[in-house]
Amino acid sequence: MAIGGNSPEGYPVIRDTQVTSTATAAVYQPGTVFVHKDVNGEWALAKYVQLDNSGCSQGEALVTNYATLKSYSVSKAATSDAHRPHFRGIAAATIASQSFGFMFIGGYVEKADSSITTASGDYLGISASTAGKLTTINPSPNVFAVARTAFATGVGSVSIIGMWG
C-alpha cells in the first residue's frame, strides 16, 4: 500500500513526513482516519480533511466547519470558539484555503501552537485571545490536550486527550 502499510487493527499507517503533505485535490479519501508513527516512535491518530476558505498553520486548532455539510470539512478555530465543544483536531501541517491535509485527532502531537507559555502537564483548550492557538487560561470545561513538555509561547508537544475528529 502506498501510504506505508496497515496496522493490525486495519487502519492505514502513515509514517514520518507523510502526515505533513497537503494538496489542492484529494489524494486520499476525505474523512479517512490513519495511524501515524513519527521518527521517534510516538503514535497518533490523524484524519484527512479539507480546510475551509481560511487556511491554517501547522499546530493550530481546528473546529467544525458549519458552512458545509461535509463531515470532513474543518475551519481554523476563532477566538469565539474558546469554551465551545466543537474542537476537531490540530493541523499536522500548514493547509491552504480549500486544500486537503491531515489533522491529529488523538495521541501525540509534536507541534501544537500555544498563545501562552505552557508548563509540562498543563491542560489546554482553544484560545479566546488568539485565533487558532491553544491556551492554558481557563480551558475548562473543554480541555482537549495536555502539554508533554514546557514551552514558551509558540510550538511545543502535547497529547490529545481522548479521540476527536
DOVOTI-606739 format. One line per 2 residues: number of its first residue (from 1); their letters; for each residue x, y, z of N, C-alpha, C. Coordinates in Angstrom, 1 decimal. Example, Ala and Ser with C-alpha at 12.3 -4.5 7.8 and 13.67 -1.06 7.14 Angstrom:
residues 2
1	AS	13.2:-5.7:7.8:12.3:-4.5:7.8:13.2:-3.3:7.8  12.8:-2.2:7.1:13.7:-1.1:7.1:12.9:0.0:7.9 .
END
This chain:
residues 165
1	MA	0.8:-1.2:0.0:0.0:0.0:0.0:0.9:1.2:0.0  0.6:2.2:-0.8:1.4:3.4:-1.0:1.6:4.3:0.2 .
3	IG	0.7:4.1:1.2:0.8:5.0:2.4:1.5:4.4:3.5  2.2:3.3:3.3:3.1:2.8:4.4:2.6:1.5:5.0 .
5	GN	1.5:0.9:4.6:1.0:-0.4:5.2:-0.2:-0.2:6.1  -0.6:-1.3:6.6:-1.8:-1.3:7.5:-1.4:-1.7:8.9 .
7	SP	-2.0:-1.2:9.9:-1.8:-1.6:11.3:-2.6:-2.9:11.5  -2.3:-3.6:12.5:-3.1:-4.8:12.8:-4.6:-4.6:12.9 .
9	EG	-5.0:-3.4:13.4:-6.4:-3.1:13.6:-7.1:-2.7:12.3  -6.4:-2.6:11.2:-6.9:-2.2:9.9:-6.8:-0.8:9.5 .
11	YP	-6.4:0.1:10.4:-6.2:1.5:10.0:-5.0:1.6:9.1  -5.0:2.4:8.0:-3.8:2.6:7.2:-2.8:3.4:8.1 .
13	VI	-1.5:3.1:7.9:-0.4:3.7:8.6:0.3:4.7:7.8  0.5:5.9:8.3:1.3:6.9:7.6:2.5:7.1:8.5 .
15	RD	3.7:7.4:7.9:4.9:7.5:8.7:5.6:8.8:8.4  6.4:9.2:9.4:7.3:10.4:9.3:6.6:11.6:8.7 .
17	TQ	7.1:12.0:7.5:6.6:13.3:7.0:5.4:13.1:6.1  4.9:11.9:5.9:3.7:11.8:5.1:2.5:12.6:5.7 .
19	VT	2.5:12.8:7.0:1.4:13.5:7.6:1.4:15.0:7.3  2.6:15.5:6.9:2.6:16.9:6.6:2.4:17.2:5.1 .
21	ST	2.0:16.3:4.3:1.7:16.5:2.9:0.3:17.1:2.8  0.2:18.1:1.9:-1.1:18.8:1.6:-1.2:18.8:0.1 .
23	AT	-2.5:19.0:-0.4:-2.8:19.0:-1.8:-4.1:19.8:-2.1  -4.2:20.4:-3.3:-5.4:21.1:-3.6:-6.5:20.1:-4.0 .
25	AA	-6.1:19.0:-4.5:-7.1:17.9:-4.8:-6.8:16.7:-3.9  -7.9:16.1:-3.5:-7.8:15.0:-2.5:-6.9:13.8:-3.1 .
27	VY	-5.9:13.5:-2.3:-5.0:12.3:-2.6:-5.6:11.1:-2.0  -6.2:11.2:-0.8:-6.8:10.1:-0.1:-8.3:10.3:0.0 .
29	QP	-9.0:9.4:0.4:-10.5:9.6:0.6:-10.7:10.6:1.8  -11.3:11.7:1.6:-11.5:12.7:2.7:-12.3:12.0:3.8 .
31	GT	-11.9:12.3:5.0:-12.5:11.8:6.2:-11.9:10.5:6.7  -10.9:9.9:6.0:-10.3:8.7:6.4:-9.4:8.9:7.6 .
33	VF	-9.4:8.0:8.6:-8.6:8.1:9.8:-7.4:7.2:9.5  -6.2:7.7:9.8:-4.9:7.0:9.7:-4.2:6.9:11.0 .
35	VH	-3.4:5.9:11.2:-2.5:5.8:12.3:-1.2:6.5:11.9  -0.6:7.3:12.7:0.7:8.0:12.4:1.7:7.6:13.4 .
37	KD	2.9:7.2:12.8:4.0:6.9:13.7:5.1:7.8:13.2  5.6:8.6:14.2:6.7:9.6:13.8:8.1:8.9:14.0 .
39	VN	9.1:9.7:13.7:10.5:9.2:13.7:11.0:8.7:15.1  10.3:9.2:16.1:10.7:8.9:17.5:9.9:7.7:18.0 .
41	GE	9.0:7.2:17.2:8.2:6.1:17.6:6.9:6.4:18.4  6.6:7.7:18.4:5.3:8.2:19.0:4.1:8.0:18.1 .
43	WA	3.0:7.6:18.6:1.8:7.2:17.8:0.7:8.3:18.0  -0.1:8.5:16.9:-1.2:9.4:17.0:-2.2:8.9:15.9 .
45	LA	-3.4:9.4:16.1:-4.4:9.2:15.0:-4.5:10.5:14.2  -4.6:10.4:12.9:-4.7:11.6:12.0:-5.9:11.4:11.1 .
47	KY	-6.6:12.4:10.8:-7.7:12.4:9.9:-7.4:13.3:8.6  -7.8:12.8:7.5:-7.6:13.5:6.2:-8.8:14.4:6.0 .
49	VQ	-8.6:15.7:6.0:-9.6:16.7:6.0:-9.4:17.8:4.9  -10.5:18.6:4.7:-10.4:19.7:3.8:-10.6:21.0:4.6 .
51	LD	-9.8:22.0:4.4:-9.9:23.2:5.1:-10.9:24.1:4.4  -11.6:25.0:5.1:-12.5:26.0:4.5:-11.7:27.0:3.8 .
53	NS	-12.2:28.2:3.6:-11.6:29.3:2.9:-10.5:30.0:3.6  -10.3:29.7:4.9:-9.3:30.5:5.7:-7.9:30.1:5.6 .
55	GC	-7.6:28.8:5.5:-6.2:28.4:5.6:-5.8:28.3:7.1  -4.7:27.5:7.4:-4.2:27.4:8.8:-2.8:27.1:8.7 .
57	SQ	-2.1:27.2:9.9:-0.7:26.9:10.0:-0.6:25.6:10.8  0.6:25.0:10.7:0.9:23.7:11.4:0.7:24.0:12.9 .
59	GE	0.0:23.1:13.6:-0.1:23.2:15.1:-1.3:24.0:15.6  -2.1:24.6:14.6:-3.3:25.3:15.0:-4.5:24.4:15.3 .
61	AL	-5.3:24.9:16.1:-6.6:24.2:16.5:-7.6:24.3:15.3  -8.3:23.2:15.1:-9.3:23.2:14.0:-10.6:22.8:14.6 .
63	VT	-11.7:23.4:14.1:-13.0:23.1:14.6:-13.9:22.7:13.4  -15.2:22.4:13.7:-16.2:22.0:12.7:-16.5:23.2:11.8 .
65	NY	-16.5:22.9:10.5:-16.9:24.0:9.6:-18.4:23.9:9.3  -19.2:24.7:10.0:-20.6:24.7:9.9:-21.2:25.3:8.6 .
67	AT	-20.3:25.8:7.7:-20.8:26.4:6.5:-21.0:25.3:5.4  -20.8:24.0:5.7:-21.0:23.0:4.8:-21.5:21.7:5.5 .
69	LK	-22.0:20.8:4.8:-22.5:19.5:5.3:-21.4:18.5:5.3  -20.3:18.7:4.7:-19.2:17.8:4.6:-18.6:17.5:5.9 .
71	SY	-18.7:16.3:6.4:-18.2:15.9:7.7:-16.7:16.0:7.8  -16.0:16.1:6.7:-14.5:16.1:6.7:-14.0:17.6:6.5 .
73	SV	-14.9:18.6:6.5:-14.5:20.0:6.3:-14.3:20.6:7.7  -13.2:21.3:7.8:-12.8:22.0:9.1:-12.4:23.4:8.9 .
75	SK	-12.4:24.2:9.9:-12.0:25.6:9.9:-11.0:25.8:11.0  -10.1:26.8:10.8:-9.2:27.3:11.9:-10.1:27.8:13.0 .
77	AA	-9.8:27.5:14.3:-10.5:28.0:15.4:-10.5:29.5:15.5  -11.6:30.1:15.8:-11.7:31.5:16.0:-11.6:31.8:17.5 .
79	TS	-11.4:33.0:17.9:-11.4:33.3:19.4:-12.8:33.0:20.0  -13.8:33.2:19.2:-15.2:32.9:19.7:-15.4:31.4:19.9 .
81	DA	-14.5:30.5:19.5:-14.6:29.1:19.7:-14.1:28.6:21.0  -13.5:29.5:21.8:-13.0:29.2:23.1:-14.2:28.8:24.0 .
83	HR	-14.0:27.7:24.8:-15.1:27.3:25.7:-16.3:26.7:25.0  -16.1:26.3:23.7:-17.2:25.7:22.9:-16.7:24.2:22.7 .
85	PH	-17.6:23.3:22.5:-17.3:21.9:22.4:-17.0:21.3:21.0  -16.7:22.2:20.0:-16.6:21.6:18.7:-15.2:21.5:18.2 .
87	FR	-14.2:21.4:19.1:-12.8:21.1:18.7:-12.8:19.8:17.9  -12.0:19.8:16.8:-11.9:18.6:15.9:-10.5:18.1:15.9 .
89	GI	-9.5:18.9:16.0:-8.1:18.4:15.9:-7.1:19.5:15.8  -5.8:19.1:15.6:-4.7:20.0:15.5:-4.1:19.8:14.1 .
91	AA	-3.9:20.9:13.3:-3.3:20.8:12.0:-1.9:20.2:12.0  -1.7:19.1:11.2:-0.4:18.5:11.1:0.6:19.2:10.3 .
93	AT	0.1:20.1:9.4:0.9:20.9:8.5:0.1:22.2:8.2  0.8:23.1:7.6:0.1:24.3:7.0:-0.8:23.8:5.9 .
95	IA	-2.1:24.2:5.9:-3.0:23.8:4.9:-3.6:25.1:4.3  -3.5:25.2:3.0:-4.1:26.4:2.3:-5.6:26.3:2.2 .
97	SQ	-6.2:27.5:1.8:-7.6:27.6:1.7:-8.1:26.5:0.7  -9.2:25.8:1.1:-9.8:24.8:0.3:-8.9:23.6:-0.1 .
99	SF	-7.8:23.4:0.6:-6.9:22.3:0.3:-7.1:21.2:1.3  -6.5:20.0:1.0:-6.6:18.8:1.8:-5.3:18.6:2.6 .
101	GF	-5.5:18.1:3.8:-4.3:17.7:4.6:-4.7:16.9:5.8  -3.8:16.7:6.7:-4.1:15.9:7.9:-4.2:16.8:9.1 .
103	MF	-5.1:16.3:10.0:-5.1:16.9:11.4:-5.0:15.7:12.4  -4.3:16.0:13.5:-4.2:15.0:14.5:-5.5:15.0:15.3 .
105	IG	-6.1:13.9:15.6:-7.3:13.8:16.4:-7.2:13.0:17.7  -6.0:12.4:17.9:-5.8:11.7:19.2:-4.3:11.3:19.3 .
107	GY	-3.8:11.2:20.5:-2.4:10.8:20.7:-1.5:11.9:20.7  -0.2:11.6:20.3:0.9:12.6:20.4:1.0:13.6:19.3 .
109	VE	1.1:14.8:19.6:1.3:15.9:18.6:2.6:16.6:18.9  3.6:16.5:18.0:4.9:17.1:18.2:4.8:18.7:18.2 .
111	KA	4.0:19.2:17.3:4.0:20.7:17.1:2.5:21.2:17.3  2.2:21.6:18.5:1.0:22.3:18.8:1.3:23.8:19.1 .
113	DS	0.5:24.7:18.7:0.8:26.1:18.8:0.0:26.7:20.0  0.7:27.3:20.9:0.1:27.9:22.1:0.3:29.4:22.1 .
115	SI	-0.7:30.1:22.6:-0.6:31.6:22.7:0.0:32.1:24.0  0.4:31.1:24.8:0.9:31.4:26.2:2.0:30.4:26.6 .
117	TT	2.9:30.8:27.4:3.9:29.9:28.0:3.2:28.8:28.7  3.7:27.5:28.4:3.0:26.4:28.9:3.9:25.5:29.7 .
119	AS	3.5:25.0:30.8:4.3:24.0:31.6:3.9:22.6:31.3  4.9:21.7:31.4:4.6:20.3:31.2:3.4:19.9:32.2 .
121	GD	2.4:19.2:31.6:1.3:18.8:32.4:0.1:19.7:32.4  0.3:21.0:31.8:-0.8:21.9:31.7:-1.9:21.4:30.8 .
123	YL	-3.1:21.7:31.2:-4.3:21.3:30.3:-4.5:22.5:29.3  -4.9:22.1:28.1:-5.1:23.1:27.0:-6.4:23.1:26.4 .
125	GI	-6.9:24.3:26.0:-8.1:24.4:25.3:-7.9:25.5:24.2  -9.0:25.9:23.5:-8.9:26.9:22.4:-8.7:28.2:23.0 .
127	SA	-7.8:29.0:22.5:-7.5:30.4:23.0:-8.7:31.3:22.7  -9.0:32.2:23.7:-10.0:33.2:23.5:-9.4:34.5:23.0 .
129	ST	-8.1:34.6:23.0:-7.4:35.8:22.6:-6.7:35.8:21.3  -6.3:34.6:20.8:-5.5:34.5:19.5:-6.1:33.3:18.7 .
131	AG	-6.6:33.6:17.5:-7.3:32.6:16.7:-6.4:31.5:16.3  -6.9:30.3:16.4:-6.2:29.1:16.1:-5.2:28.5:17.1 .
133	KL	-5.0:29.3:18.1:-4.0:28.9:19.1:-4.6:28.1:20.3  -3.8:27.5:21.1:-4.2:26.8:22.3:-3.8:27.7:23.5 .
135	TT	-4.4:27.4:24.6:-4.1:28.2:25.8:-4.3:27.4:27.1  -3.6:27.8:28.1:-3.8:27.1:29.4:-4.8:28.0:30.3 .
137	IN	-5.2:29.2:29.8:-6.0:30.0:30.5:-7.5:29.6:30.4  -8.0:29.2:31.6:-9.4:28.7:31.7:-9.9:27.7:30.6 .
139	PS	-9.1:26.6:30.3:-9.6:25.7:29.3:-10.8:24.9:29.7  -11.1:24.8:30.9:-12.2:24.0:31.4:-13.5:24.7:31.0 .
141	PN	-14.6:24.0:30.7:-14.7:22.6:30.7:-14.3:21.8:29.4  -13.8:22.6:28.5:-13.4:21.9:27.2:-11.9:21.7:27.0 .
143	VF	-11.4:21.0:27.9:-9.9:20.6:27.8:-9.8:19.5:26.8  -8.9:19.6:25.9:-8.7:18.6:24.9:-7.3:18.1:24.7 .
145	AV	-6.3:18.7:25.4:-4.9:18.3:25.3:-4.2:18.6:26.6  -3.0:18.0:26.8:-2.2:18.2:27.9:-0.8:18.4:27.4 .
147	AR	0.0:19.3:27.9:1.3:19.6:27.4:2.3:18.5:27.8  3.1:18.0:26.9:4.1:17.0:27.2:5.4:17.5:27.7 .
149	TA	5.7:18.8:27.3:6.9:19.5:27.7:6.5:20.9:28.1  7.5:21.6:28.7:7.3:23.0:28.9:7.8:23.7:27.7 .
151	FA	7.1:24.8:27.3:7.5:25.5:26.1:7.0:27.0:26.2  7.7:27.9:25.7:7.4:29.3:25.7:6.3:29.5:24.6 .
153	TG	5.7:30.7:24.6:4.6:31.0:23.6:5.1:30.5:22.2  4.3:29.7:21.5:4.7:29.1:20.3:4.4:27.6:20.3 .
155	VG	5.3:26.9:19.6:5.1:25.5:19.4:5.8:24.6:20.4  5.0:23.6:20.8:5.5:22.5:21.7:4.7:21.2:21.6 .
157	SV	5.1:20.2:22.3:4.4:18.9:22.1:3.3:18.7:23.1  2.2:18.1:22.7:1.1:17.8:23.5:0.6:16.4:23.3 .
159	SI	-0.3:15.9:24.1:-1.1:14.7:23.9:-2.5:15.1:23.9  -3.2:14.7:22.8:-4.6:15.0:22.7:-5.3:14.0:23.7 .
161	IG	-6.2:14.5:24.5:-6.9:13.7:25.5:-8.2:13.1:24.8  -8.2:11.8:24.7:-9.3:11.1:24.0:-9.2:11.1:22.5 .
163	MW	-10.3:10.9:21.8:-10.2:10.9:20.3:-11.3:11.9:19.9  -10.9:12.8:19.0:-11.8:13.8:18.5:-12.1:13.5:17.0 .
165	G	-12.2:14.5:16.2:-12.3:14.3:14.7:-13.5:14.7:14.1 .
END
